[in-house]
């Protein structure tokens, strides 16, 4: 069998891009000064294929009036391409920091700004809000948006370390009748999308084993609002890896045993983070809702190959970069067409697809791909996994969310 290093250069590059890794993620890009500057993993733009819009047809002529909130180190308020979607009008933006708010307004080509999300959601023109604020505020901000009768999409994770907030958010979404979607980037990686297509067509059967991995080397702290990323328990940010089962099958994890390993990186040690988190790496073994097993890894302190990646094995087939199995008649595995002008974007070229899925779900009045149940099943399983790691791998039951 060929190893990654032994395949031809084109195949190797395609494989890395499938994993969500561009060349920028594997090396450092030279800064204008001639010094080398690291590219934050996942921020590298994937090229948009010349024919990415071929076959795209609008489902409606209506434009959804959207508010964007959050323009921190990730610039997430703008990088998902809402301002470029033909069915979107960005009518207002917000960030707590004035210069960032101005930057978001410029990037989104929007004149109306608000000093906070709490002010923005009072604008009756807005139908939907994209919450790209700090992770600890995601649940609170989504609840505020729902309270004002607007659809909401959120950056990951859906909740931050709190199972109680998860139940509160779940109940609020169900009661509202509004659309909620978590923008889990792995769900529109080329490989995971292919896995989902094959699984839905019956080409994998019941999944016996799946693996998901999110490796993000944080040898230096990433600037963030109130330092929320510093020392973050790895399994509190689990959705990039957990999607490699839940985003494929729509199932869930029912119980978990998780082991953690202390970090050697100074700012990740418990004395130096507000979470008193002792672990730089956490590896979880889950039981799945269809009786199989999954190993999901999140690590901040292991250099080398990094990004969001996974592989799965089922009773009828396996998907590891490509499908091998019993099914001979498979659907098209390519991602759906992008609207004209919408770029694929970062995180494995997933950004534009996520935005299009959210907007199309509103227009078609259907559940979006990563709905509230999938979002919380991806997120809460990681919260419980961290609890298990703190108890030296004790097997713990995981709350279930089902619509």
N, C-alpha and C positions, 0 to 999 in steps of 0.2 A: 504494500500500500504506500502511496506517495505521502510524504510529509509535507507540511506547509512550505518548508524551505526548498523542497525538491521540485515543486510544480513550476510551470513556466511563469514568467513575470506577469503576463496578462491575467492568468487564472489566479495567481496569488493576490494581485491587486483587487480583483473582483471579490475574492473571498473576504479580504479585509474590509472592503466597503460593505459587504453583506452583514458583517458583524457590527457595523456602525463605526468603523475606524477608517478615517482617511489618512493620507500620509502625514497630515498635520498633527494627528494624534500620536504618531509614532516618533516624531522628531520635534525639534524646536525650530521656530521660524525666526530668521534674523530680523531684528528691529531696525528702524531707519538709522539709528545711531551706529549700527554695525555690531552692537551687542546682541547676544542671543536672548530671546524672550520665549518663555514657555506658552504654548497655546493651551487654554483651559480645555480639558477633555470634553468632547461633545459640542464645543462651540464652532468647530470647523464646519464650513459649508460643504455639503455634498453637491456635486454638479447636477443640474436639472437636465434630464435628457432632452434632446432637441424635439422629440416626438411625445413629450410627457403629456401634452394636452390633446393628443389625437383621440378622437372618439368622445371627447367631453361634450355633454349636452346639459344645458341648464334645466333644472327641475322647476324653476319658477323665474319670473322676471322681477320678483320682489327683492328689495334690499333690506336686510336685517340691520336695524340701527344698534350699533355696538359701542360700549364703553370699555376702554382698556385701562387697567390699573397695575402699576408696578414697572419700574425701569431701573432696576439695580444693576449689580455687576453682570448679570446674565442678559440684560436688555430684553427680557422675555416679553414685555408688553408689546414690542414691535416685531420681534424676529419670527413670529409665527405667521406673518403675512396677512392679517385681517384687512389691513388697509389696501391690499392688492386684490382682494377677492371681489369678483363682479357682483356678488349678491350681498355685499356688506357696505354700509356707510358708517365709518367711525365718526361718531358725533361728539365724543368727549373723552378725555384722558385724565389720569391723575397719578401723582406720586407725592409722598409726604415731603420730599426734598425739592425745593423750587427749581433748581437747575436741572435736576433729573426730569421733573415734570415738563419743563420746556423742551428738553431733549426728546422726550416721548412724543410731545405734540408735533415737533418737527418731523420725526421719523414716521409718524402715522399720518402726516399731512392733515392735521386737525387743529382748528383754531380755539375750540372751547376746552378749558382746563378747569379742574377742581383741586382744592388743596388736600382732599382725602377721599377715600372710597365712600365714607359715610355721607359726604356731600354729593358725590357723583350719583349715587343710587337714587337720590331724590329727583333727578332729572327725568320727567315723565316721557321724554322722547326716546329714552334708551329702552330697548327690548331685551338685550342680553349683555352680560359683562364677562370679560376674561380677567380672572384674578391671577396675577403674576407677582404677588407680594411675597414677603418672607414666609417660609414654610410654617413657622409656629402660628401664623395668622390665617392660614388658608381656611380652616373650618369656620372660624368666627366671621371672616369676610364673606364666605359663601352663604352662611346663614343670614347675614345682613342683606345680601343681594336677593335671596329668596323672599325675605320678609317684605321687600318692596316689589314683589311680583315680576321678577325678571329671570330669564334663563341664565344659567351660570356655567362657565367652564373654569377649571382650575389647573394650575401647574401642579406637579407632584410634590409631596404626597398629599392625599386627600385630607388626612388629619396628621397631627404631629405628636406621637407618643401617648395619645389619650384614647382609650377604648370608649370612655364615656362620651367624648365628643363625636366619636364615630356613630354611636346610636342616636345621638341628637341630630346629627346631619342626615342620617338615613331617614329618620322619621319626618324631618322637615321636607326633604325632597319628595317623599311619598305623598305627604299631605298637600303639597303645593300643586302637583300636576305639571310642574315645569320641567324643562330639560336640565339635567346636570351631566357634565362630562369631565373626566380627568384626562389631561393631556399626557398620557403615558407614551413616551416616544418609542419604546421598544415595540409597541403594538403596530407601528407602521414601518419598522425595519423591513427590508426586503425579505429577509429570511423568515421572520416571524409571520409576516403576512402570508408567505407561501405555506408555512406550517398550518396556519388557520384554514387556508383554502383546502389543503389536502385532508386535514382532520374532518372538516365539514362534509367533504365528499366521501368519507369512509375509508380513506387510504391508510389511516394509521390504526384504526380500531380503538380499543381501550388503551390509554397510555399506561405503560408499565413503569416507565422512568423518564423523568425530565430533569434537565440541568439549566440553571440560569446563573449568570455571573455578572456582577457590576464591580469592576475594579477601577478605582479612581485614586491615583497616588496623590496624597496631600502632604508632601514633604514641607510645604510652606502653606500657611493659612490662606484661604480664599476670603477676600473682603466680603462682608455681608452685613445686613442690617442687624445691629446689636450683637454681631459676632455669632449668629445662631449656628453657623456651620462648624465652628471650632469645637472639636471633641464630640460631635454628633454621634450617638450610637449607630453603628452601621446599619442595623436592621430596622432603624426608624426611617430609613430611606431605601425601602426594599423593592419598589415597584418596577425598576428597570430590570431586575432579575426575575422577580415573581411573575412577571408578564409571560415568561417563557413556559408557563403552564396555564395560568389563568387566562391570559390573553389569547391562547390557542384554543382552549376548550370551553371557556366560560364557566369552568368549575371553580373549586375552592380547595383550600387546605384545611383539614379538620383537626390535626394535632401536630405538635412539633417538639423535637429535641434539638437544641442549638448549643454549639460550643463557641467560645470566644477566646481570643489570644491577645494579651496586652501588647500595646504598641511601644516601639522604641523611639518614636518621634515625640519630641518634647511637648509640643503644644497639644498632642492627643492624649497625654497622660491625665488621669483623673484629677490630680491636683491643679491642673491648668484648664479645666473646662467646667462650665456651669452645671453640666449633667452628672458630674462625678463618674463619668463613663470610663471603665477600665480597658475597653477593647478597641483595637484598631481594625480588627478583622472578626467577623462573625459568620460561621457556616451553619446553615440550618438544614436539618433533614425533616421533611414534611411527609405526612400521610395525605393523599389526595382524596377528593370526594368520590372518585370512581375506583378507589381501592389501590391505586398505585403509589409510587414513591417519587419524591422530588428532592434534589439537593440544590439549595439556593445560597449563593455566596455574595457577600458584600464586604469590600475591603478598601481601607484608606491608606494603607501603609506597605503595600507590596509593589515595588517598581517593576516595570516590564510591560508586556502586552496588556492593554487596558481598554476599557469601554464596556459596552452592553452586549452580551452574547449568550447563546444557548443552543441546546440540542435536545432532541426528544426521541424516545423509542416506544413504539406501540406494538400491539399484538399482530398487526397487519403490515407494519412498515416503520421505517426510521427516517428522520430528517436531520441531517448533519451537513449543512451547506447545500444539500440537494436531497431529493426523495429517492429512497430505495425501498421497494416493497411489493406487495401482491397486487395492488390496484394498477390497472393498465390504462384506464380512461380517467384522466385527471382534468380538472378545470384549469383555465389559465391561471398561472401563479403570479403574474405581474400585478403590481399595485394599480388601483383604478386611476383613470386619467385625472390630471390636475387641471383646474380652471386656467384659462389663458392668463398669463401674467403672474401667477402664483408660483413662487420658487419652492423646490423641495425643501431647502433649508438644512439646518444642522441636525445632530443626533441621528446619523444614518439616513439623512434625507427624509425625515418624518414630519417636519414642522408643517409644511403646506397641506399634507394629507390630513393631519389632525384638525386643522382649521376647517378644511372643506367638509370633513365628516360632521363636525359640530353644526356648522351652518346648514348643511343639507338635512340633518336630523330635525332641525327646527322647521325648515321649509316643508318637509314631508310629514311632520308631526309623528315622528317615531323615536324609539330609543336610540341614542348614540351608541357607538361601539363600546366605549369604556364608560358604562353607565354607573350609577351610584353603587349598585351591588358589586360589580367587578372592581370598582375603585377601592371600596372598603375591604373586599376580600384580599386584594393585593396588598393593602396598607396595614390592616390590623394584624394579619398573620406575621408581619415583621415585628410589630410591637410585642406580640406574645413571644416571638422568637428571642427577642432581647431579654425578656423576663426569664426565659428558660436558660439563656447563657449566664445570667446572674445567679442562677440556681444550679450551676455546673451541669447543664444539659438535662434537667428534669423534664420529663414528658408532660406537656401541657395541652389542654384542649383549647381550640380557637373558636371564637364566636363566628356564626355564619350569617351572611346577609344574602337575602334572596328576594327578588321581585316576583 
